[in-house]
Amino acid sequence: MQDLVKEKPFKPLVVSFCCNWCSYAGADLAGSSRLEYPAEVKIIRIPCSCRVDPLFVLRAFQRGADGVIINGCHPGDCHYSTGNYYTRRRMAMLFSMLDFIGIEKERTRLEWVSAAEGARFASVMNEFVGELREMGENKRLGDIRCKE
């Protein structure tokens, strides 16, 4: 009887915050170039990576995300001049806060992807989802009401 019931492979849910000017365009280039990355990656388009509040990341984990990735312009190439420098400082604080809460800091990542790096966007997403598959489901901060 146990042979008939097969477990589904774990598919991690990933929330990806993408800067409108670079990373979102990089994701668009990956799609138009027909480069594959997992469908479990849910992209949220934001004006600049500095607009990602650490509470957004915590809320994503609470709502069932297994990983969160923030994608922004390369340092020095930000459309808003210094936005990604604020992001870098804010995320350093977030990583220490996640460690305090007990969420593995490997579940959150900060990447710089430009509009011309569609292949890099796809490879970063594939790599991140692969790491999350090895880590398993995030059960630390999840709200039971958000599960099916």
MODELLER restraints for C-alpha pairs under 7 A, 6 or more apart:
rsr = mdl.restraints
at = mdl.atoms
rsr.add(forms.Gaussian(group=physical.xy_distance, feature=features.Distance(at['CA:10:A'], at['CA:133:A']), mean=6.55, stdev=0.5))
rsr.add(forms.Gaussian(group=physical.xy_distance, feature=features.Distance(at['CA:11:A'], at['CA:40:A']), mean=6.99, stdev=0.5))
rsr.add(forms.Gaussian(group=physical.xy_distance, feature=features.Distance(at['CA:11:A'], at['CA:133:A']), mean=6.84, stdev=0.5))
rsr.add(forms.Gaussian(group=physical.xy_distance, feature=features.Distance(at['CA:12:A'], at['CA:40:A']), mean=6.58, stdev=0.5))
rsr.add(forms.Gaussian(group=physical.xy_distance, feature=features.Distance(at['CA:12:A'], at['CA:66:A']), mean=5.55, stdev=0.5))
rsr.add(forms.Gaussian(group=physical.xy_distance, feature=features.Distance(at['CA:12:A'], at['CA:129:A']), mean=6.71, stdev=0.5))
rsr.add(forms.Gaussian(group=physical.xy_distance, feature=features.Distance(at['CA:12:A'], at['CA:132:A']), mean=6.40, stdev=0.5))
rsr.add(forms.Gaussian(group=physical.xy_distance, feature=features.Distance(at['CA:12:A'], at['CA:133:A']), mean=6.29, stdev=0.5))
rsr.add(forms.Gaussian(group=physical.xy_distance, feature=features.Distance(at['CA:12:A'], at['CA:137:A']), mean=6.87, stdev=0.5))
rsr.add(forms.Gaussian(group=physical.xy_distance, feature=features.Distance(at['CA:13:A'], at['CA:40:A']), mean=5.14, stdev=0.5))
rsr.add(forms.Gaussian(group=physical.xy_distance, feature=features.Distance(at['CA:13:A'], at['CA:41:A']), mean=6.33, stdev=0.5))
rsr.add(forms.Gaussian(group=physical.xy_distance, feature=features.Distance(at['CA:13:A'], at['CA:65:A']), mean=5.08, stdev=0.5))
rsr.add(forms.Gaussian(group=physical.xy_distance, feature=features.Distance(at['CA:13:A'], at['CA:66:A']), mean=5.28, stdev=0.5))
rsr.add(forms.Gaussian(group=physical.xy_distance, feature=features.Distance(at['CA:13:A'], at['CA:67:A']), mean=6.64, stdev=0.5))
rsr.add(forms.Gaussian(group=physical.xy_distance, feature=features.Distance(at['CA:14:A'], at['CA:40:A']), mean=6.03, stdev=0.5))
rsr.add(forms.Gaussian(group=physical.xy_distance, feature=features.Distance(at['CA:14:A'], at['CA:41:A']), mean=4.67, stdev=0.5))
rsr.add(forms.Gaussian(group=physical.xy_distance, feature=features.Distance(at['CA:14:A'], at['CA:42:A']), mean=6.03, stdev=0.5))
rsr.add(forms.Gaussian(group=physical.xy_distance, feature=features.Distance(at['CA:14:A'], at['CA:65:A']), mean=5.72, stdev=0.5))
rsr.add(forms.Gaussian(group=physical.xy_distance, feature=features.Distance(at['CA:14:A'], at['CA:66:A']), mean=5.96, stdev=0.5))
rsr.add(forms.Gaussian(group=physical.xy_distance, feature=features.Distance(at['CA:14:A'], at['CA:67:A']), mean=4.83, stdev=0.5))
rsr.add(forms.Gaussian(group=physical.xy_distance, feature=features.Distance(at['CA:14:A'], at['CA:68:A']), mean=5.60, stdev=0.5))
rsr.add(forms.Gaussian(group=physical.xy_distance, feature=features.Distance(at['CA:15:A'], at['CA:41:A']), mean=5.92, stdev=0.5))
rsr.add(forms.Gaussian(group=physical.xy_distance, feature=features.Distance(at['CA:15:A'], at['CA:42:A']), mean=4.95, stdev=0.5))
rsr.add(forms.Gaussian(group=physical.xy_distance, feature=features.Distance(at['CA:15:A'], at['CA:43:A']), mean=6.13, stdev=0.5))
rsr.add(forms.Gaussian(group=physical.xy_distance, feature=features.Distance(at['CA:15:A'], at['CA:65:A']), mean=6.52, stdev=0.5))
rsr.add(forms.Gaussian(group=physical.xy_distance, feature=features.Distance(at['CA:15:A'], at['CA:67:A']), mean=6.48, stdev=0.5))
rsr.add(forms.Gaussian(group=physical.xy_distance, feature=features.Distance(at['CA:15:A'], at['CA:68:A']), mean=4.82, stdev=0.5))
rsr.add(forms.Gaussian(group=physical.xy_distance, feature=features.Distance(at['CA:15:A'], at['CA:69:A']), mean=6.35, stdev=0.5))
rsr.add(forms.Gaussian(group=physical.xy_distance, feature=features.Distance(at['CA:16:A'], at['CA:41:A']), mean=6.57, stdev=0.5))
rsr.add(forms.Gaussian(group=physical.xy_distance, feature=features.Distance(at['CA:16:A'], at['CA:42:A']), mean=5.88, stdev=0.5))
rsr.add(forms.Gaussian(group=physical.xy_distance, feature=features.Distance(at['CA:16:A'], at['CA:43:A']), mean=4.71, stdev=0.5))
rsr.add(forms.Gaussian(group=physical.xy_distance, feature=features.Distance(at['CA:16:A'], at['CA:44:A']), mean=5.98, stdev=0.5))
rsr.add(forms.Gaussian(group=physical.xy_distance, feature=features.Distance(at['CA:16:A'], at['CA:68:A']), mean=5.86, stdev=0.5))
rsr.add(forms.Gaussian(group=physical.xy_distance, feature=features.Distance(at['CA:16:A'], at['CA:69:A']), mean=4.80, stdev=0.5))
rsr.add(forms.Gaussian(group=physical.xy_distance, feature=features.Distance(at['CA:16:A'], at['CA:70:A']), mean=5.81, stdev=0.5))
rsr.add(forms.Gaussian(group=physical.xy_distance, feature=features.Distance(at['CA:17:A'], at['CA:43:A']), mean=5.97, stdev=0.5))
rsr.add(forms.Gaussian(group=physical.xy_distance, feature=features.Distance(at['CA:17:A'], at['CA:44:A']), mean=4.84, stdev=0.5))
rsr.add(forms.Gaussian(group=physical.xy_distance, feature=features.Distance(at['CA:17:A'], at['CA:45:A']), mean=6.09, stdev=0.5))
rsr.add(forms.Gaussian(group=physical.xy_distance, feature=features.Distance(at['CA:17:A'], at['CA:46:A']), mean=6.62, stdev=0.5))
rsr.add(forms.Gaussian(group=physical.xy_distance, feature=features.Distance(at['CA:17:A'], at['CA:69:A']), mean=6.33, stdev=0.5))
rsr.add(forms.Gaussian(group=physical.xy_distance, feature=features.Distance(at['CA:17:A'], at['CA:70:A']), mean=4.80, stdev=0.5))
rsr.add(forms.Gaussian(group=physical.xy_distance, feature=features.Distance(at['CA:17:A'], at['CA:71:A']), mean=5.95, stdev=0.5))
rsr.add(forms.Gaussian(group=physical.xy_distance, feature=features.Distance(at['CA:18:A'], at['CA:24:A']), mean=5.14, stdev=0.5))
rsr.add(forms.Gaussian(group=physical.xy_distance, feature=features.Distance(at['CA:18:A'], at['CA:43:A']), mean=6.67, stdev=0.5))
rsr.add(forms.Gaussian(group=physical.xy_distance, feature=features.Distance(at['CA:18:A'], at['CA:44:A']), mean=6.07, stdev=0.5))
rsr.add(forms.Gaussian(group=physical.xy_distance, feature=features.Distance(at['CA:18:A'], at['CA:45:A']), mean=5.11, stdev=0.5))
rsr.add(forms.Gaussian(group=physical.xy_distance, feature=features.Distance(at['CA:18:A'], at['CA:46:A']), mean=5.92, stdev=0.5))
rsr.add(forms.Gaussian(group=physical.xy_distance, feature=features.Distance(at['CA:18:A'], at['CA:49:A']), mean=6.90, stdev=0.5))
rsr.add(forms.Gaussian(group=physical.xy_distance, feature=features.Distance(at['CA:18:A'], at['CA:70:A']), mean=6.32, stdev=0.5))
rsr.add(forms.Gaussian(group=physical.xy_distance, feature=features.Distance(at['CA:18:A'], at['CA:71:A']), mean=4.85, stdev=0.5))
rsr.add(forms.Gaussian(group=physical.xy_distance, feature=features.Distance(at['CA:18:A'], at['CA:72:A']), mean=6.24, stdev=0.5))
rsr.add(forms.Gaussian(group=physical.xy_distance, feature=features.Distance(at['CA:19:A'], at['CA:45:A']), mean=6.24, stdev=0.5))
rsr.add(forms.Gaussian(group=physical.xy_distance, feature=features.Distance(at['CA:19:A'], at['CA:46:A']), mean=5.21, stdev=0.5))
rsr.add(forms.Gaussian(group=physical.xy_distance, feature=features.Distance(at['CA:19:A'], at['CA:47:A']), mean=5.63, stdev=0.5))
rsr.add(forms.Gaussian(group=physical.xy_distance, feature=features.Distance(at['CA:19:A'], at['CA:48:A']), mean=4.72, stdev=0.5))
rsr.add(forms.Gaussian(group=physical.xy_distance, feature=features.Distance(at['CA:19:A'], at['CA:49:A']), mean=5.29, stdev=0.5))
rsr.add(forms.Gaussian(group=physical.xy_distance, feature=features.Distance(at['CA:19:A'], at['CA:71:A']), mean=6.23, stdev=0.5))
rsr.add(forms.Gaussian(group=physical.xy_distance, feature=features.Distance(at['CA:19:A'], at['CA:72:A']), mean=5.07, stdev=0.5))
rsr.add(forms.Gaussian(group=physical.xy_distance, feature=features.Distance(at['CA:19:A'], at['CA:73:A']), mean=6.97, stdev=0.5))
rsr.add(forms.Gaussian(group=physical.xy_distance, feature=features.Distance(at['CA:20:A'], at['CA:45:A']), mean=5.95, stdev=0.5))
rsr.add(forms.Gaussian(group=physical.xy_distance, feature=features.Distance(at['CA:20:A'], at['CA:46:A']), mean=5.66, stdev=0.5))
rsr.add(forms.Gaussian(group=physical.xy_distance, feature=features.Distance(at['CA:20:A'], at['CA:47:A']), mean=5.06, stdev=0.5))
rsr.add(forms.Gaussian(group=physical.xy_distance, feature=features.Distance(at['CA:20:A'], at['CA:48:A']), mean=6.40, stdev=0.5))
rsr.add(forms.Gaussian(group=physical.xy_distance, feature=features.Distance(at['CA:21:A'], at['CA:79:A']), mean=6.87, stdev=0.5))
rsr.add(forms.Gaussian(group=physical.xy_distance, feature=features.Distance(at['CA:22:A'], at['CA:72:A']), mean=6.57, stdev=0.5))
rsr.add(forms.Gaussian(group=physical.xy_distance, feature=features.Distance(at['CA:22:A'], at['CA:73:A']), mean=5.40, stdev=0.5))
rsr.add(forms.Gaussian(group=physical.xy_distance, feature=features.Distance(at['CA:22:A'], at['CA:113:A']), mean=6.49, stdev=0.5))
rsr.add(forms.Gaussian(group=physical.xy_distance, feature=features.Distance(at['CA:22:A'], at['CA:114:A']), mean=4.54, stdev=0.5))
rsr.add(forms.Gaussian(group=physical.xy_distance, feature=features.Distance(at['CA:22:A'], at['CA:115:A']), mean=4.27, stdev=0.5))
rsr.add(forms.Gaussian(group=physical.xy_distance, feature=features.Distance(at['CA:23:A'], at['CA:71:A']), mean=5.76, stdev=0.5))
rsr.add(forms.Gaussian(group=physical.xy_distance, feature=features.Distance(at['CA:23:A'], at['CA:72:A']), mean=5.65, stdev=0.5))
rsr.add(forms.Gaussian(group=physical.xy_distance, feature=features.Distance(at['CA:23:A'], at['CA:73:A']), mean=6.56, stdev=0.5))
rsr.add(forms.Gaussian(group=physical.xy_distance, feature=features.Distance(at['CA:23:A'], at['CA:113:A']), mean=5.16, stdev=0.5))
rsr.add(forms.Gaussian(group=physical.xy_distance, feature=features.Distance(at['CA:23:A'], at['CA:114:A']), mean=5.53, stdev=0.5))
rsr.add(forms.Gaussian(group=physical.xy_distance, feature=features.Distance(at['CA:23:A'], at['CA:115:A']), mean=5.82, stdev=0.5))
rsr.add(forms.Gaussian(group=physical.xy_distance, feature=features.Distance(at['CA:24:A'], at['CA:45:A']), mean=6.62, stdev=0.5))
rsr.add(forms.Gaussian(group=physical.xy_distance, feature=features.Distance(at['CA:25:A'], at['CA:115:A']), mean=4.75, stdev=0.5))
rsr.add(forms.Gaussian(group=physical.xy_distance, feature=features.Distance(at['CA:26:A'], at['CA:113:A']), mean=6.76, stdev=0.5))
rsr.add(forms.Gaussian(group=physical.xy_distance, feature=features.Distance(at['CA:26:A'], at['CA:114:A']), mean=5.99, stdev=0.5))
rsr.add(forms.Gaussian(group=physical.xy_distance, feature=features.Distance(at['CA:26:A'], at['CA:115:A']), mean=4.18, stdev=0.5))
rsr.add(forms.Gaussian(group=physical.xy_distance, feature=features.Distance(at['CA:26:A'], at['CA:116:A']), mean=5.92, stdev=0.5))
rsr.add(forms.Gaussian(group=physical.xy_distance, feature=features.Distance(at['CA:26:A'], at['CA:117:A']), mean=5.43, stdev=0.5))
rsr.add(forms.Gaussian(group=physical.xy_distance, feature=features.Distance(at['CA:26:A'], at['CA:118:A']), mean=4.50, stdev=0.5))
rsr.add(forms.Gaussian(group=physical.xy_distance, feature=features.Distance(at['CA:26:A'], at['CA:121:A']), mean=6.25, stdev=0.5))
rsr.add(forms.Gaussian(group=physical.xy_distance, feature=features.Distance(at['CA:27:A'], at['CA:118:A']), mean=5.86, stdev=0.5))
rsr.add(forms.Gaussian(group=physical.xy_distance, feature=features.Distance(at['CA:27:A'], at['CA:121:A']), mean=6.12, stdev=0.5))
rsr.add(forms.Gaussian(group=physical.xy_distance, feature=features.Distance(at['CA:29:A'], at['CA:118:A']), mean=4.88, stdev=0.5))
rsr.add(forms.Gaussian(group=physical.xy_distance, feature=features.Distance(at['CA:30:A'], at['CA:118:A']), mean=4.15, stdev=0.5))
rsr.add(forms.Gaussian(group=physical.xy_distance, feature=features.Distance(at['CA:30:A'], at['CA:119:A']), mean=5.97, stdev=0.5))
rsr.add(forms.Gaussian(group=physical.xy_distance, feature=features.Distance(at['CA:30:A'], at['CA:121:A']), mean=6.87, stdev=0.5))
rsr.add(forms.Gaussian(group=physical.xy_distance, feature=features.Distance(at['CA:30:A'], at['CA:122:A']), mean=6.27, stdev=0.5))
rsr.add(forms.Gaussian(group=physical.xy_distance, feature=features.Distance(at['CA:35:A'], at['CA:119:A']), mean=6.90, stdev=0.5))
rsr.add(forms.Gaussian(group=physical.xy_distance, feature=features.Distance(at['CA:35:A'], at['CA:122:A']), mean=6.47, stdev=0.5))
rsr.add(forms.Gaussian(group=physical.xy_distance, feature=features.Distance(at['CA:36:A'], at['CA:122:A']), mean=6.39, stdev=0.5))
rsr.add(forms.Gaussian(group=physical.xy_distance, feature=features.Distance(at['CA:37:A'], at['CA:122:A']), mean=5.33, stdev=0.5))
rsr.add(forms.Gaussian(group=physical.xy_distance, feature=features.Distance(at['CA:37:A'], at['CA:125:A']), mean=6.13, stdev=0.5))
rsr.add(forms.Gaussian(group=physical.xy_distance, feature=features.Distance(at['CA:37:A'], at['CA:126:A']), mean=5.52, stdev=0.5))
rsr.add(forms.Gaussian(group=physical.xy_distance, feature=features.Distance(at['CA:38:A'], at['CA:126:A']), mean=6.62, stdev=0.5))
rsr.add(forms.Gaussian(group=physical.xy_distance, feature=features.Distance(at['CA:48:A'], at['CA:83:A']), mean=6.60, stdev=0.5))
rsr.add(forms.Gaussian(group=physical.xy_distance, feature=features.Distance(at['CA:49:A'], at['CA:70:A']), mean=6.95, stdev=0.5))
rsr.add(forms.Gaussian(group=physical.xy_distance, feature=features.Distance(at['CA:49:A'], at['CA:71:A']), mean=6.71, stdev=0.5))
rsr.add(forms.Gaussian(group=physical.xy_distance, feature=features.Distance(at['CA:49:A'], at['CA:72:A']), mean=5.16, stdev=0.5))
rsr.add(forms.Gaussian(group=physical.xy_distance, feature=features.Distance(at['CA:49:A'], at['CA:83:A']), mean=6.64, stdev=0.5))
rsr.add(forms.Gaussian(group=physical.xy_distance, feature=features.Distance(at['CA:49:A'], at['CA:84:A']), mean=6.10, stdev=0.5))
rsr.add(forms.Gaussian(group=physical.xy_distance, feature=features.Distance(at['CA:49:A'], at['CA:87:A']), mean=6.11, stdev=0.5))
rsr.add(forms.Gaussian(group=physical.xy_distance, feature=features.Distance(at['CA:50:A'], at['CA:83:A']), mean=5.02, stdev=0.5))
rsr.add(forms.Gaussian(group=physical.xy_distance, feature=features.Distance(at['CA:50:A'], at['CA:84:A']), mean=5.86, stdev=0.5))
rsr.add(forms.Gaussian(group=physical.xy_distance, feature=features.Distance(at['CA:50:A'], at['CA:86:A']), mean=5.77, stdev=0.5))
rsr.add(forms.Gaussian(group=physical.xy_distance, feature=features.Distance(at['CA:50:A'], at['CA:87:A']), mean=4.63, stdev=0.5))
rsr.add(forms.Gaussian(group=physical.xy_distance, feature=features.Distance(at['CA:54:A'], at['CA:94:A']), mean=6.08, stdev=0.5))
rsr.add(forms.Gaussian(group=physical.xy_distance, feature=features.Distance(at['CA:57:A'], at['CA:68:A']), mean=6.62, stdev=0.5))
rsr.add(forms.Gaussian(group=physical.xy_distance, feature=features.Distance(at['CA:61:A'], at['CA:141:A']), mean=6.12, stdev=0.5))
rsr.add(forms.Gaussian(group=physical.xy_distance, feature=features.Distance(at['CA:61:A'], at['CA:142:A']), mean=6.11, stdev=0.5))
rsr.add(forms.Gaussian(group=physical.xy_distance, feature=features.Distance(at['CA:62:A'], at['CA:141:A']), mean=5.23, stdev=0.5))
rsr.add(forms.Gaussian(group=physical.xy_distance, feature=features.Distance(at['CA:62:A'], at['CA:142:A']), mean=4.33, stdev=0.5))
rsr.add(forms.Gaussian(group=physical.xy_distance, feature=features.Distance(at['CA:62:A'], at['CA:143:A']), mean=5.39, stdev=0.5))
rsr.add(forms.Gaussian(group=physical.xy_distance, feature=features.Distance(at['CA:63:A'], at['CA:142:A']), mean=6.13, stdev=0.5))
rsr.add(forms.Gaussian(group=physical.xy_distance, feature=features.Distance(at['CA:63:A'], at['CA:143:A']), mean=6.23, stdev=0.5))
rsr.add(forms.Gaussian(group=physical.xy_distance, feature=features.Distance(at['CA:63:A'], at['CA:146:A']), mean=5.66, stdev=0.5))
rsr.add(forms.Gaussian(group=physical.xy_distance, feature=features.Distance(at['CA:64:A'], at['CA:142:A']), mean=5.44, stdev=0.5))
rsr.add(forms.Gaussian(group=physical.xy_distance, feature=features.Distance(at['CA:64:A'], at['CA:146:A']), mean=6.63, stdev=0.5))
rsr.add(forms.Gaussian(group=physical.xy_distance, feature=features.Distance(at['CA:66:A'], at['CA:107:A']), mean=6.79, stdev=0.5))
rsr.add(forms.Gaussian(group=physical.xy_distance, feature=features.Distance(at['CA:66:A'], at['CA:137:A']), mean=6.01, stdev=0.5))
rsr.add(forms.Gaussian(group=physical.xy_distance, feature=features.Distance(at['CA:66:A'], at['CA:138:A']), mean=5.02, stdev=0.5))
rsr.add(forms.Gaussian(group=physical.xy_distance, feature=features.Distance(at['CA:67:A'], at['CA:107:A']), mean=4.56, stdev=0.5))
rsr.add(forms.Gaussian(group=physical.xy_distance, feature=features.Distance(at['CA:67:A'], at['CA:108:A']), mean=5.72, stdev=0.5))
rsr.add(forms.Gaussian(group=physical.xy_distance, feature=features.Distance(at['CA:67:A'], at['CA:132:A']), mean=6.96, stdev=0.5))
rsr.add(forms.Gaussian(group=physical.xy_distance, feature=features.Distance(at['CA:68:A'], at['CA:107:A']), mean=6.36, stdev=0.5))
rsr.add(forms.Gaussian(group=physical.xy_distance, feature=features.Distance(at['CA:68:A'], at['CA:108:A']), mean=4.85, stdev=0.5))
rsr.add(forms.Gaussian(group=physical.xy_distance, feature=features.Distance(at['CA:68:A'], at['CA:109:A']), mean=6.55, stdev=0.5))
rsr.add(forms.Gaussian(group=physical.xy_distance, feature=features.Distance(at['CA:69:A'], at['CA:108:A']), mean=5.57, stdev=0.5))
rsr.add(forms.Gaussian(group=physical.xy_distance, feature=features.Distance(at['CA:69:A'], at['CA:109:A']), mean=4.69, stdev=0.5))
rsr.add(forms.Gaussian(group=physical.xy_distance, feature=features.Distance(at['CA:69:A'], at['CA:110:A']), mean=5.80, stdev=0.5))
rsr.add(forms.Gaussian(group=physical.xy_distance, feature=features.Distance(at['CA:70:A'], at['CA:109:A']), mean=6.26, stdev=0.5))
rsr.add(forms.Gaussian(group=physical.xy_distance, feature=features.Distance(at['CA:70:A'], at['CA:110:A']), mean=4.85, stdev=0.5))
rsr.add(forms.Gaussian(group=physical.xy_distance, feature=features.Distance(at['CA:70:A'], at['CA:111:A']), mean=6.25, stdev=0.5))
rsr.add(forms.Gaussian(group=physical.xy_distance, feature=features.Distance(at['CA:71:A'], at['CA:110:A']), mean=6.04, stdev=0.5))
rsr.add(forms.Gaussian(group=physical.xy_distance, feature=features.Distance(at['CA:71:A'], at['CA:111:A']), mean=4.91, stdev=0.5))
rsr.add(forms.Gaussian(group=physical.xy_distance, feature=features.Distance(at['CA:71:A'], at['CA:112:A']), mean=5.60, stdev=0.5))
rsr.add(forms.Gaussian(group=physical.xy_distance, feature=features.Distance(at['CA:71:A'], at['CA:113:A']), mean=6.32, stdev=0.5))
rsr.add(forms.Gaussian(group=physical.xy_distance, feature=features.Distance(at['CA:72:A'], at['CA:84:A']), mean=6.63, stdev=0.5))
rsr.add(forms.Gaussian(group=physical.xy_distance, feature=features.Distance(at['CA:72:A'], at['CA:111:A']), mean=6.45, stdev=0.5))
rsr.add(forms.Gaussian(group=physical.xy_distance, feature=features.Distance(at['CA:72:A'], at['CA:112:A']), mean=4.92, stdev=0.5))
rsr.add(forms.Gaussian(group=physical.xy_distance, feature=features.Distance(at['CA:72:A'], at['CA:113:A']), mean=6.02, stdev=0.5))
rsr.add(forms.Gaussian(group=physical.xy_distance, feature=features.Distance(at['CA:73:A'], at['CA:84:A']), mean=6.73, stdev=0.5))
rsr.add(forms.Gaussian(group=physical.xy_distance, feature=features.Distance(at['CA:73:A'], at['CA:112:A']), mean=5.31, stdev=0.5))
rsr.add(forms.Gaussian(group=physical.xy_distance, feature=features.Distance(at['CA:73:A'], at['CA:113:A']), mean=5.78, stdev=0.5))
rsr.add(forms.Gaussian(group=physical.xy_distance, feature=features.Distance(at['CA:73:A'], at['CA:114:A']), mean=5.58, stdev=0.5))
rsr.add(forms.Gaussian(group=physical.xy_distance, feature=features.Distance(at['CA:74:A'], at['CA:112:A']), mean=4.91, stdev=0.5))
rsr.add(forms.Gaussian(group=physical.xy_distance, feature=features.Distance(at['CA:74:A'], at['CA:113:A']), mean=6.42, stdev=0.5))
rsr.add(forms.Gaussian(group=physical.xy_distance, feature=features.Distance(at['CA:74:A'], at['CA:114:A']), mean=6.54, stdev=0.5))
rsr.add(forms.Gaussian(group=physical.xy_distance, feature=features.Distance(at['CA:75:A'], at['CA:84:A']), mean=6.04, stdev=0.5))
rsr.add(forms.Gaussian(group=physical.xy_distance, feature=features.Distance(at['CA:75:A'], at['CA:85:A']), mean=6.80, stdev=0.5))
rsr.add(forms.Gaussian(group=physical.xy_distance, feature=features.Distance(at['CA:78:A'], at['CA:84:A']), mean=6.42, stdev=0.5))
rsr.add(forms.Gaussian(group=physical.xy_distance, feature=features.Distance(at['CA:95:A'], at['CA:105:A']), mean=5.88, stdev=0.5))
rsr.add(forms.Gaussian(group=physical.xy_distance, feature=features.Distance(at['CA:98:A'], at['CA:104:A']), mean=6.96, stdev=0.5))
rsr.add(forms.Gaussian(group=physical.xy_distance, feature=features.Distance(at['CA:98:A'], at['CA:105:A']), mean=6.30, stdev=0.5))
rsr.add(forms.Gaussian(group=physical.xy_distance, feature=features.Distance(at['CA:99:A'], at['CA:105:A']), mean=6.26, stdev=0.5))
rsr.add(forms.Gaussian(group=physical.xy_distance, feature=features.Distance(at['CA:103:A'], at['CA:140:A']), mean=6.42, stdev=0.5))
rsr.add(forms.Gaussian(group=physical.xy_distance, feature=features.Distance(at['CA:107:A'], at['CA:132:A']), mean=6.92, stdev=0.5))
rsr.add(forms.Gaussian(group=physical.xy_distance, feature=features.Distance(at['CA:113:A'], at['CA:121:A']), mean=6.42, stdev=0.5))
